[in-house]
Structure formats: structure tokens, C-alpha cells
């Protein structure tokens, strides 16, 4: 199962920048709907594209393995 670490990344960036980062900001940076980012943050078995993952890596200044992890069933 693929797990998104989006909530943790948002929390870490919020703490680092000393401000609350809304999902809307993350969605705009990734070029996707807020509902898609919300599903990713909730790990609701959402499928995304490499373009979105690339945009998230750029926004969070991180590696792909910081955004997603694989957990065997």
C-alpha cells in the first residue's frame, strides 16, 4: 500500500515557517484541486500523477520518498 506523508510535510513546513499552511496553498503549488490534496493528506487511497508528485517535491523541497512510502499489507 502506498502511504502519502503529506500531512507530516505540511506540519513540518508550517512549523519551520511559523505559520499555518492551508491545503489550498499546497493545491495551488501542485496545480491540482484542493479535494485531491485533501484525499492525499487523509491517505484515502488516492491515485495521483508523477507531475503532481514532482510539483509537491518542488514545493516542499524534498525527495519523492519524503512524500510517499510503501507499506506491505
C-alpha positions in Angstrom: 0.0 0.0 0.0 1.2 3.5 -0.9 1.1 6.0 2.0 1.2 9.7 1.5 3.2 11.7 4.1 1.6 15.0 3.0 0.1 15.8 6.4 3.5 15.4 8.1 5.2 17.5 5.4 2.6 20.3 5.8 3.0 20.2 9.5 6.8 20.4 9.3 6.7 23.2 6.7 4.2 25.1 8.9 6.4 24.8 11.9 9.5 25.8 10.0 7.9 28.9 8.5 6.0 29.6 11.8 2.6 29.8 10.0 -0.3 27.6 9.2 -0.2 26.3 5.6 -3.6 25.7 4.2 -4.4 22.9 1.8 -5.4 25.5 -0.8 -1.8 26.8 -0.9 -0.4 23.3 -1.4 -3.0 22.5 -4.1 -2.2 25.7 -6.0 1.5 24.9 -5.8 0.9 21.4 -7.2 -1.5 22.6 -9.8 -4.3 20.2 -8.6 -7.7 20.6 -6.9 -7.9 21.1 -3.2 -10.0 18.0 -2.9 -7.2 15.9 -4.4 -4.7 17.2 -1.9 -7.2 16.6 0.9 -7.6 13.0 -0.2 -3.8 12.6 -0.3 -3.4 14.2 3.2 -6.1 11.7 4.5 -4.5 8.7 2.7 -7.8 7.8 1.2 -6.4 5.5 -1.4 -6.0 8.4 -3.9 -4.1 7.8 -7.1 -2.0 10.8 -8.5 0.4 11.6 -11.3 4.1 12.0 -11.4 3.5 15.6 -12.4 1.7 16.2 -9.1 4.4 14.4 -7.2 7.1 16.4 -8.9 5.3 19.7 -8.0 5.0 18.6 -4.4 8.7 17.7 -4.3 9.4 21.2 -5.6 7.0 22.9 -3.1 8.3 21.0 -0.1 11.9 20.9 -1.3 12.1 17.2 -0.7 12.7 13.8 -2.3 9.9 11.6 -3.6 10.5 9.2 -0.7 9.6 12.0 1.7 6.2 12.3 0.0 5.3 8.6 -0.4 6.3 5.4 1.3 5.4 1.8 0.6 3.9 -0.4 3.3 3.3 -4.0 2.7 0.0 -5.5 3.7 
